[in-house]
């Protein structure tokens, strides 16, 4: 659904097929959403010459193999976050895209909402003064034992789900790549984090922190904070800003709030992907972004005494 509904508002994108492990279920889905083709096995879709691009929403542990197969079949790929199970896989995927001459995009829809540009604008304006600290929190109560998000063999864990967002956003706010100073995890099962906190260090003495959880005592907690030596920006819901968002800026001059409107982030993301496929613009969450994000995620796991996924 992250693709089908947005495609209705992006005229040059037509969803033509769905693939699934079970042919009957794939056909039922296609009929429900008015898609002309349903494929099983997956290879059948990749062989369709009418398909120019593929959206890969498979479990994390399957992103690398099937994305590379799609790229080698001559398809552009929009892959769900996180791009891969680890940085090494992400690198292989980016290299495959370069060899094939095709676009590899990572589906971080938040980055394409107008809120992202507004957060960056406030930081860059100097209103907060010199940046000192950035922090992103994303905790949700996802309590379904056995779900793929908790399966180590499918590269599960809180840091691989909600944490992919916090890492991406904190890097964006800082405008630089971090060193992971330390991390602490709480586990749902051996090797699988349900909660994680990581402290970061950025160039110029800027500190950072991410806190994320799939097993949260609160209903939902989604915030971003950027603190400078002259003020603080607090943002409610930078993750899915099309539903609701709120910026609060506090400085010595006073306090103000604003809400940033814009088209749904999934629609904006698909529009950006289509433009990048046409060669009209670059996609900010491309393969290079995915590699950088996975390097931080891998190191968070190491600092927490856990192994990166797939290693």
N, C-alpha and C positions, 0 to 999 in steps of 0.2 A: 504493500500500500504506500510505501515511501516513494514509489515510482509511478504507480498507475494514476492516482488522483492528480499529482502535479503535472503529468504529461498532458492532461486535458487543457492546461493553461499555457503550455509551451508548444506553439503550433508546429514546429519542425521536429517534434519528437512523437513517434507513434509506437506504442507498445504492441508488438505483434505476436509475442509468444511467451509461454511460461514453461519452465521445466520442473520436474519433480521426480522423486524416487518412485512414487506410485503413479502409474499412468491414469488410473481412474480419478484419483484426487486432483491430478493436474488438469484433467479434462473438465472436472467439476468447477475448479477455480477459473479456468478459461471461459467457461460458459457464463459464470456469474458476472465476470467483468468484461464480457464482450470481446475476448481475445480470439483471434482466428486460429491459433495453433497451440497445441499442448504437446510437450515432448517428454519422453522417458525412454531410454536413459539420457543423461546430460549430453553425451557426445552428439546426439541427433540435433540438438539445438545449435551446437557449435558448427555443424556442417551446413546449416541453412544459409545460403548466400544472401537472403533478404535481410538477415540480421546484421546490423552494422556495429552494435554495441551491446554489452552484457552488463547487467546489474547482478553482483554477487552478494547475496545475503546469507550465505551458508555459515555454519558455526566457525568460530575463529580458526580452529585447527585445520579447516579445509580451504581457507582463503588462498593460500599460496599455490597449492597444486592446481586448483580449478581456474584461478586467475591466469596462471601461466599458460594453461591449455587454451583458454579463450584468446589470449594475446597471440599465441602461436597459430591459432586458427584465423587470425586476421581481424579480431574484434577489439574495439576499444572497451575498457572495463571501468565501471564505477563499482568499487569494492567497499563493502561495509567496514566501518571501523571496528576494532583496530585493524590496520591493513593486513597484518600477519600475526603469527604466533610469537615471533621474536624479530629482532633487527636483521639477523642473517637472512631470514625468509623474505623480509621486506626488500632487502637489497637484491635478492634474486628476482623478485617480481619487477622491480624498477629496471633491472638490466634486461629482462625479457621484453618489457615495453619498449625500451630503446632499440633493441635488435629488431623488433617487429615494426617499429615506426608508428606505434599506436599509443593512445592516451591511457594512462593509468591514474585514476582519481580515487581519493579516499573520501568516503561519504560522511564528512563532518558537517552536517547541515547548518549547525549554529553559526559557522563562519560566514555564511552567505546572507544572513539576516542583517538589516541595517543597524541593529544594535551593536554588532561587532565593530563596524566602522566608527560608530559613535563612541564606544569605549576607547578605541585607539585615538580618536580625535581629542578627547578630553585629556588623556595622558600626554599626548604630544603637544598640546597647547601650552603646557607649563602651568596650568591652573593649580595643579597639585604640588608644584615645585619639583624638586629633584626626587625621582622615584626611589623609595626605600624598601618597600615590601609589597609582594603580590601573593594572593591566596585564593584558592578555589575549593569549594566544598560541594559535593554532590552525593547525597545519601538518600537511599530509598529503601522501603521495606519489602524486598522481593524474597518471599519466604516459601519457595517451592522446591523442596528437596528433590534431587534427581534431575532438575532442569539443566539444560546444556551449559548455562552460565556457571554452574558449580562442578562441571566435569573437567578434571585435569587432563584427560585424554583428548578433549576437544579444545584445549587451551582456555579453560574457564578461570574465573576468579574475579573479584570486584575490580581489581586494577585493570583487567582486560575488558571490562564493560564500562561501568560508570567512570572508572579511573582513566580510561582513554580520553574522555572529555576533559577531566580536570587537568591532565597533563597538557593537552593541546591548548586549552584556554590560558593556563598559567604561562606557557611559553609565548603565547600571543601577547598577553598583557606586558610581559617583561621585554618582549622584543629581542630575546636572546636565548641561547641554549644554556640549560642549567647543569650544575654538578649536583648529584644526589648526596647530601651530607649524611643523612640517616633515615631509617624507615622502621616502622613498627607495624606488625600485622596481627590480626585476630583471624583464626582459621575456622572454616566451616567443615573441613575434612583435611587429612594430611596433604599439605602442599597447596591447598586452595584457600585463598584469602576471602573472607566475607567483609572485612574492614581493613583499611590501610591509611596510615598517616605517613607522609614523607616530607622531610625538610630539605630545601634546595638552596643552592647558592648561585647567583648570577654574576656576570662581570660588573665591576664598579661597586661591589659591596651590597648589591641588592639581594635581599633574602626572599625566600618563597616557601610556600607550604601547600600541599594538596591533602585533602581528607576526602575519602570516598568509601561508600559502603553499599552492599546489596542487602544487608541485614541491619536496618536502622531502627532505633527506638522511636524516632520521629516519623511522621507520615511522609514528609519529604523535606529535604533541605538542599536548596540549590542556590549558591551565592558565589559572587566574585568580589574581591576587595583589592584595591590598589591604593597604597598609602605613600604619600610623598612628604617632604619636609614642610609643606605649607597646607596640606589638606588630604582628604580621603574620599575616594569614590567607592561606593558600595552598590552592587548590582544584584537585583533579585531575578533569578531565572535566566541566566545567560545560556542555558542548555537548550531550551525550547521557547525562545522569546516570542514566537508568533502567538502563543497562547496568552502569555502575560509577561511583562517585564517592567522593571522600575529601576531607575538610576537615582541615587542620592549622593550629592556632592556637598561635603562640609569643609569649609575653609575659614580662615580668620574673618573673612568678609561676610560669613553667614552660611546658610544652608539652603539648598534648592533641590527640587526633584523633577524628574521628567520621565516620560514614557516614550519609547522609540517605536514608531509604527513602521510597518513594511510588509511586503507580501510574505506568505508562509515560507519558512526557511527551506523546506523540502522543494518547493517550487523554484526558489531562487537558486538553490544548489543545482537542480536539473538544468535550469537555464544557463548557468555558468558552465556546466559540463558540455552541453550542446555547443556553446560558443567556442569552447576549447577544442572540441572535436573538429569544428570548422576552421580552426586556426586563427580565430579572431582575437583570442585573449588566452592568457595562461590561467590555469586553475591553481589557486593557492594551496589547496590540500591535495597535492600531487604525490607521486612516488617518493620524492625527496622529503616531503613533509612526513610521510608515513615512516620512513627510515628513522628520521630524527625523533619522532614520537616514540617509536619502539625502542630506541636506544635508552631513553629515559625510563620507560616502563621496565625494560630488562634490568636496569641498574637499581630501580626501586625494589624489585624482587630480591636481588642479591644483597642489598643493604638490610633487608628484612629477614635475611637468613633463608630465603627460599630460592628455588631454581627458576630462571626464566622459562616461560612455557615452551614446550617442544624441545627442550635441551636435556 
